[in-house]
Amino acid sequence: MAKSAAKLQSILNKAQMAMKQEHFGSALMLYRKAHALDKNNHAILFRLGHVLVTVGYADEAVEVLKFAAKRKANDLNVLVLLSQAQLMQGDIEGMHATLDKALARDPYHELVIQTKAVNYLDSGMMEEAKEVLDRVTDLEDTGELIQMVRGRYLKDTKSYPEALAIFEKLSEDSSVLDSTRRNATYELGAIYDKLGEYDKAFDCFERGNAWHGLGRIAHTESLQKTWSPEVLANIPTSTIHDERPVYIAGMPRSGTTLMEQVINAHPLGGTVGECPLLLQMRTRSMVANLDQEKIDSYAKEYIDLLDRRCGSGKLRVVDKHMGSEKDLGFVSKVLPSVHVVHALRDPRDCCLSAYTQNFGANVLYSRDLKLLGEQYVVHREMMEYWKEHLDISIYNCVYEEFVSDQEQSTRSLLDFLGLEFDESSLKFFESKEHVNTASSMQVRQPVYQTSKHRWKNYEKHLGPLLEGLGKYADGVHATSGIL
């Protein structure tokens, strides 16, 4: 018995270290091993649920966390994590119901209030967010999480002086969590950027990124070797065809959320958001073992997901996920009728925007300007490779062209997707649907052009980025249209 307990503790120690080092695949494997050794351990269930949410395995996370909630009904942290897994599933009603259950048990629980308010902010529901925050207005001392979300509410409603005061205090307070200080530093940068104080803003973004470890970039040569023309020719194509899938590929902050919301606003359009299912499927089998049975089973599983999330009434359903350029060959085999939209944006603006965005545990390469530039090059090289070697249509949608002529660009995009033009797609910003991405505030506004050439405000700081971009250091080098 003692030996078994020691083995379990060793696995948990390794899992915790993997999480700390942001090796999430290893952490997931280790927590699954721990769970297999002790299936009813509430702490293990919670940690397994946490890593499942982190890597995007929403369905499994919901199952694990619901079981954890039954094991220990008074643990509201489990309910908060469950609500986030439900959000990833697109179950907004379920998410709010879970948070309301938690609030019924403790109306002043800091994490629950923060999560509820943030979810309203991400849906553009400012009054509802304020109502949640007003519940704790009279408390003498509110915790750092409440202060953070109150600061964000003030920032989002353009009360910049009040927001600055909150974030400056949090960023300098050594008694709060490191993650809170880091998040507050990013928020300070965003406000200074809005105020035109670009040197102060860049200093904040630089400090925010320094809190993280550096990530790694993909390598074009190894990716192309993995998906050589010979390999692609030996992988069968699914016999199951469905015209609904729309796959949006693009670097972070390239306009992928804008394209998603334009399509989703169409009466016959829908979205499953940043759905990791296809990328998860890719890891289940070696490329050499992808036979007809596996490919068809993957196709059926994915189409079943579309049915559950969007029903049969939508003619086109968007799926977008960062890093999708690595496995587009696999996607084309599973979904041979897929419509691929390639979101492009001036690489200087695109990469700068990613650098200034707090992605947390995601997009690890965004923490370094030179790495960002190098990853942009890999992304472009792989997309060119796919355009040459895949038997699917890929539509370039250049952000700068889109914001210069929204209606014509929208018409062209919808035409590529086989959808008739509808005015609703021009008014995507009126939607109250939840947007769980870094662009949640931008897509609540009409198309604007102030993000064009933003990089010029920071030009003196961008030497490493321009070096990493190489031949793309002077622009996007592409136009909208089918290639």
C-alpha positions in Angstrom: 0.0 0.0 0.0 2.8 2.4 0.9 4.6 1.5 -2.3 1.4 2.3 -4.3 1.0 5.7 -2.5 4.6 6.6 -3.1 4.2 5.8 -6.8 1.1 8.0 -7.0 2.8 10.9 -5.3 5.8 10.6 -7.6 3.5 10.8 -10.6 1.7 13.8 -9.1 5.0 15.6 -8.4 6.1 15.1 -12.0 2.7 16.3 -13.3 2.9 19.5 -11.2 6.4 20.2 -12.5 5.3 19.6 -16.1 2.4 22.1 -15.6 4.9 24.6 -14.1 7.1 24.2 -17.1 4.1 24.5 -19.5 4.7 21.0 -20.8 1.0 20.4 -21.0 1.0 17.2 -23.1 3.3 15.5 -20.5 1.2 16.8 -17.6 -2.0 15.4 -19.2 -0.4 12.0 -19.6 0.8 12.0 -16.0 -2.5 13.1 -14.5 -4.3 10.4 -16.5 -1.9 7.9 -15.0 -2.6 9.3 -11.5 -6.4 9.1 -12.1 -6.1 5.5 -13.2 -4.4 4.7 -9.9 -7.0 6.6 -7.8 -10.3 7.2 -9.7 -12.2 8.9 -6.8 -9.5 11.3 -5.6 -11.1 14.7 -5.8 -7.8 16.6 -6.0 -6.6 14.5 -8.9 -10.0 14.9 -10.7 -9.6 18.7 -10.3 -6.1 18.8 -11.6 -6.9 16.4 -14.5 -9.9 18.7 -15.4 -7.6 21.7 -15.2 -5.1 20.4 -17.7 -7.9 19.1 -20.0 -9.3 22.6 -20.1 -5.8 24.0 -20.7 -5.2 21.8 -23.7 -8.7 22.2 -25.1 -10.2 18.8 -24.5 -13.6 20.2 -23.5 -15.8 17.2 -23.7 -13.6 15.0 -21.5 -13.1 18.0 -19.1 -16.8 18.4 -18.6 -17.2 14.7 -17.9 -14.3 14.7 -15.4 -15.3 17.9 -13.6 -19.0 16.9 -13.3 -17.8 13.8 -11.5 -15.5 15.9 -9.3 -18.5 18.1 -8.5 -20.5 15.1 -7.4 -17.6 13.9 -5.2 -17.3 17.3 -3.4 -20.3 19.5 -4.0 -19.0 22.4 -1.9 -15.9 22.9 -4.0 -16.8 26.0 -6.0 -13.5 26.1 -7.8 -14.5 22.9 -9.5 -17.7 24.5 -10.7 -15.8 27.5 -12.1 -13.5 25.2 -14.0 -16.5 23.2 -15.2 -18.1 26.4 -16.5 -15.0 27.1 -18.6 -15.1 23.7 -20.1 -18.8 24.2 -20.9 -17.9 27.5 -22.5 -15.3 25.7 -24.7 -18.1 23.4 -25.8 -20.2 26.4 -26.8 -22.7 25.6 -24.0 -23.2 29.2 -22.9 -26.5 28.5 -21.1 -24.9 25.6 -19.2 -21.9 27.8 -18.3 -24.1 30.5 -16.7 -26.2 27.9 -15.0 -23.1 26.3 -13.4 -21.9 29.7 -12.2 -25.3 30.6 -10.9 -25.3 27.4 -8.9 -22.0 28.4 -7.4 -23.2 31.9 -6.6 -26.3 30.4 -4.9 -23.9 28.6 -2.5 -21.6 31.6 -2.0 -22.8 35.0 -3.4 -19.4 36.6 -2.6 -17.1 33.9 -3.9 -14.3 35.9 -5.6 -13.4 33.5 -8.4 -17.1 32.9 -9.3 -17.9 36.6 -9.5 -14.8 37.3 -11.5 -15.6 34.5 -14.0 -19.2 35.5 -14.3 -18.3 39.1 -15.0 -15.5 38.3 -17.5 -17.9 36.1 -19.5 -20.4 38.9 -19.7 -17.6 41.3 -20.8 -16.6 38.8 -23.5 -20.2 38.8 -24.7 -20.2 42.6 -24.9 -22.9 42.6 -22.1 -21.6 45.6 -20.1 -24.7 46.2 -18.0 -24.8 42.6 -16.9 -21.1 42.6 -16.0 -21.6 45.8 -13.9 -24.6 44.1 -12.2 -22.3 41.2 -11.1 -19.6 43.6 -9.9 -22.1 45.7 -8.0 -22.8 42.7 -5.8 -19.4 43.3 -4.1 -19.3 47.1 -4.3 -20.0 47.5 -0.6 -17.4 45.0 0.6 -14.6 46.7 2.6 -11.9 44.6 0.9 -12.2 42.9 -2.4 -9.6 40.4 -3.6 -7.2 40.8 -6.5 -9.4 38.9 -9.0 -12.3 41.2 -8.4 -10.0 44.2 -8.7 -8.7 42.8 -12.0 -12.1 42.4 -13.6 -13.3 45.8 -12.2 -10.3 47.3 -13.9 -11.1 45.6 -17.1 -14.7 46.8 -17.0 -13.4 50.4 -16.5 -10.9 49.9 -19.4 -13.6 48.5 -21.7 -15.9 51.4 -20.9 -13.0 53.8 -21.6 -12.7 55.0 -18.0 -8.9 55.0 -18.4 -7.7 57.0 -15.3 -9.7 54.8 -12.9 -8.5 51.6 -14.7 -4.9 52.8 -14.6 -5.0 53.3 -10.9 -6.2 49.8 -10.3 -3.7 48.1 -12.6 -0.8 50.1 -11.5 -1.5 49.2 -7.9 -1.8 45.5 -8.7 1.3 45.4 -10.9 3.4 46.8 -8.1 1.9 44.7 -5.2 4.3 41.9 -4.3 1.7 40.4 -2.1 -0.6 39.3 -5.0 -0.2 36.3 -7.2 2.5 36.6 -9.9 -0.2 35.8 -12.5 -2.2 38.8 -11.3 0.8 41.1 -11.5 1.6 39.9 -15.0 -2.0 40.3 -16.2 -2.2 43.8 -14.7 1.0 44.7 -16.5 -0.5 43.7 -19.9 -3.6 45.7 -19.1 -1.5 48.7 -18.3 0.2 48.3 -21.7 -3.2 48.2 -23.4 -4.3 51.4 -21.8 -1.1 53.3 -22.5 -1.4 52.2 -26.1 -5.0 53.7 -26.2 -3.6 56.9 -24.7 -0.8 57.1 -27.3 2.0 56.7 -24.7 3.7 54.0 -26.8 7.1 53.8 -25.0 5.3 53.2 -21.7 3.1 50.7 -23.4 6.0 48.8 -24.9 7.8 48.7 -21.6 4.7 47.1 -20.1 4.3 44.5 -22.9 8.0 43.7 -22.6 7.8 43.2 -18.9 4.6 41.1 -19.3 6.2 38.8 -21.7 9.3 38.4 -19.5 7.2 36.7 -16.9 6.8 33.7 -19.2 9.3 31.2 -20.5 10.0 31.2 -24.2 8.3 28.8 -26.6 9.5 27.2 -29.8 8.6 27.6 -33.4 7.7 24.9 -36.0 10.2 24.1 -38.7 9.2 24.2 -42.4 11.5 21.4 -43.5 10.3 18.9 -40.9 6.7 19.7 -41.5 7.0 19.3 -45.3 8.9 16.0 -44.8 6.1 14.8 -42.6 3.5 15.7 -45.2 5.5 15.1 -48.4 3.6 14.6 -51.7 4.4 10.9 -51.4 2.9 10.7 -47.9 -0.1 12.7 -48.9 -0.7 10.4 -51.9 -0.8 7.3 -49.6 -3.4 8.7 -47.2 -7.0 7.9 -48.3 -9.6 10.6 -48.6 -12.7 10.3 -46.6 -15.7 8.8 -48.4 -18.0 11.0 -46.2 -18.5 14.4 -47.7 -20.1 17.4 -45.9 -20.1 20.9 -47.3 -20.5 22.7 -43.9 -16.9 22.9 -42.6 -15.1 26.2 -43.0 -11.6 26.1 -41.7 -9.9 29.4 -41.0 -6.1 29.4 -40.9 -4.0 32.3 -39.8 -1.5 33.6 -37.4 -2.8 34.9 -34.1 -4.2 38.4 -34.5 -4.4 38.1 -38.3 -8.2 38.7 -38.5 -9.3 35.1 -37.9 -12.0 36.1 -35.4 -13.2 38.9 -37.7 -13.7 36.4 -40.5 -15.4 33.9 -38.1 -17.9 36.5 -36.9 -18.7 37.8 -40.4 -19.6 34.2 -41.4 -21.3 33.4 -38.2 -23.6 36.5 -38.5 -25.0 35.2 -41.8 -28.3 33.4 -41.2 -26.9 30.2 -42.7 -23.5 30.5 -41.0 -22.4 29.1 -37.6 -19.2 28.5 -35.7 -17.6 26.0 -33.3 -14.9 28.5 -32.3 -11.4 27.4 -31.7 -12.2 23.8 -31.7 -9.3 21.5 -31.1 -10.9 18.2 -32.3 -9.2 17.9 -35.6 -5.8 18.6 -34.1 -6.6 16.0 -31.4 -7.5 13.5 -34.0 -4.1 14.1 -35.7 -2.3 12.9 -32.6 -4.2 9.6 -32.3 -2.3 7.8 -35.0 0.9 7.8 -36.9 0.6 9.3 -40.3 1.6 5.9 -41.9 -1.3 4.2 -40.1 -4.1 6.5 -41.4 -6.2 4.0 -43.3 -9.7 4.4 -44.8 -11.4 3.2 -41.7 -9.7 5.7 -39.4 -10.2 8.6 -41.8 -13.9 7.9 -42.2 -14.3 7.5 -38.5 -12.7 10.8 -37.9 -14.9 12.5 -40.5 -18.0 11.0 -38.9 -16.9 12.1 -35.4 -16.3 15.7 -36.7 -19.6 15.9 -38.5 -21.4 14.6 -35.4 -19.7 17.5 -33.5 -21.1 20.0 -36.0 -24.6 18.5 -35.6 -24.4 18.7 -31.8 -23.1 22.3 -31.7 -24.9 23.9 -34.7 -27.6 21.6 -35.9 -28.4 20.8 -39.5 -29.8 24.3 -40.3 -26.4 25.9 -40.9 -24.9 25.5 -44.4 -21.4 26.7 -43.4 -19.8 26.2 -39.9 -16.5 27.9 -39.0 -13.6 26.1 -37.2 -10.5 28.1 -36.3 -7.5 27.1 -34.3 -4.1 28.7 -33.9 -1.3 26.6 -35.5 -3.7 25.0 -38.0 -1.2 25.4 -40.8 0.8 22.5 -39.5 -1.9 19.9 -40.2 -3.9 21.2 -43.1 -2.9 18.1 -45.1 -4.6 15.9 -42.5 -7.7 18.2 -42.5 -8.0 17.9 -46.3 -8.1 14.1 -46.1 -10.7 14.0 -43.3 -12.8 16.9 -44.7 -12.4 16.8 -48.5 -15.1 19.3 -49.1 -13.7 21.8 -46.6 -13.6 25.5 -47.4 -10.3 27.0 -46.2 -10.0 30.7 -45.5 -6.5 32.0 -45.0 -6.5 35.2 -42.9 -3.6 37.5 -43.7 -2.5 40.8 -42.2 0.5 43.0 -42.5 3.1 40.9 -40.7 4.4 43.8 -38.7 0.9 44.7 -37.3 0.0 41.0 -36.9 3.1 40.0 -34.9 3.2 43.2 -32.9 -0.5 42.6 -31.9 0.4 39.1 -30.8 3.3 40.3 -28.8 1.1 42.8 -27.0 -1.6 40.3 -26.2 -1.7 38.3 -23.0 -2.2 34.7 -24.3 -1.4 33.2 -20.9 -0.3 29.6 -21.4 -1.0 29.6 -25.1 1.0 30.8 -28.1 4.3 30.4 -26.4 6.3 31.9 -29.3 4.5 35.2 -29.0 6.6 36.1 -26.0 9.6 37.0 -28.2 9.6 39.4 -31.2 12.2 37.5 -33.2 10.5 34.2 -32.6 7.2 35.7 -33.7 8.8 36.9 -37.0 10.3 33.5 -37.6 7.0 31.7 -36.9 5.2 34.0 -39.3 7.7 32.9 -42.0 7.0 29.3 -41.3 3.3 29.9 -41.4 3.5 31.6 -44.8 5.8 28.9 -46.2 3.5 26.1 -45.1 0.4 27.8 -46.5 2.2 28.2 -49.8 3.1 24.5 -49.7 -0.5 23.4 -49.1 -1.8 25.6 -51.9 0.6 23.8 -54.2 0.0 20.2 -53.0 -3.6 19.9 -51.7 -6.7 19.4 -53.9 -8.8 22.0 -52.0 -9.6 25.6 -52.6 -7.9 28.2 -50.3 -9.2 31.7 -50.2 -6.8 34.5 -49.1 -8.6 37.2 -47.0 -6.3 40.2 -46.5 -7.2 42.2 -43.4 -6.2 45.6 -44.8 -8.3 45.0 -48.0 -11.2 43.9 -45.9 -11.3 47.0 -43.7 -10.8 49.3 -46.7 -13.9 47.9 -48.5 -16.0 45.8 -46.1 -19.0 45.2 -48.3 -17.1 44.1 -51.4 -14.7 41.9 -49.3 -17.7 40.3 -47.5 -19.4 39.6 -50.8 -16.3 37.9 -52.2 -15.8 35.8 -49.0 -19.5 34.7 -49.0 -19.3 33.9 -52.7 -16.3 31.7 -52.1 -18.3 29.9 -49.4 -21.3 29.4 -51.7 -23.5 31.7 -49.5 -25.8 34.5 -50.9 -24.9 37.9 -49.6 -26.9 39.0 -46.6 -26.7 42.4 -44.8 -26.4 40.6 -41.5 -22.8 39.7 -42.2 -22.0 43.5 -42.4 -23.5 43.9 -38.9 -21.6 41.1 -37.1 -20.7 43.5 -34.3 -24.3 43.6 -33.1 -24.2 40.0 -32.0 -24.4 39.3 -28.3 -22.9 35.8 -28.7 -19.9 35.0 -26.5 -16.5 35.5 -28.2 -13.9 33.6 -26.2 -10.7 34.9 -28.0 -8.3 37.8 -27.6 -10.4 39.8 -30.1 -13.6 39.8 -28.1 -13.7 43.6 -27.8 -12.7 44.4 -31.4 -15.5 42.3 -32.9 -18.1 44.2 -30.8 -17.3 47.2 -32.9 -17.9 48.1 -36.6 -15.0 47.6 -38.9 -12.4 50.3 -38.3 -9.0 51.1 -39.8 -7.0 52.3 -36.8 -5.2 49.0 -36.5 -3.6 49.5 -39.9 0.1 50.5 -39.6 0.0 50.3 -35.8 3.5 49.0 -35.9 4.8 52.4 -36.9 4.0 53.6 -33.3 6.5 51.0 -32.1 9.0 51.0 -35.0 12.1 51.8 -32.9 11.4 48.7 -30.7 10.8 46.2 -33.5 14.4 45.4 -34.8 14.2 41.8 -33.7 10.8 41.3 -35.3 11.9 42.7 -38.6 15.0 40.5 -38.5 12.8 37.4 -37.9 10.3 38.3 -40.6 13.0 38.3 -43.3 11.4 38.8 -46.7 8.1 39.7 -45.1 9.5 42.6 -43.1 8.0 45.1 -45.6 4.5 43.7 -46.0 2.0 40.9 -46.5 2.9 40.2 -50.2 -0.5 38.8 -51.1 -3.9 39.8 -52.3 -7.4 38.6 -51.5 -8.9 35.9 -53.6 -8.9 32.1 -54.5 -5.5 30.7 -55.1 
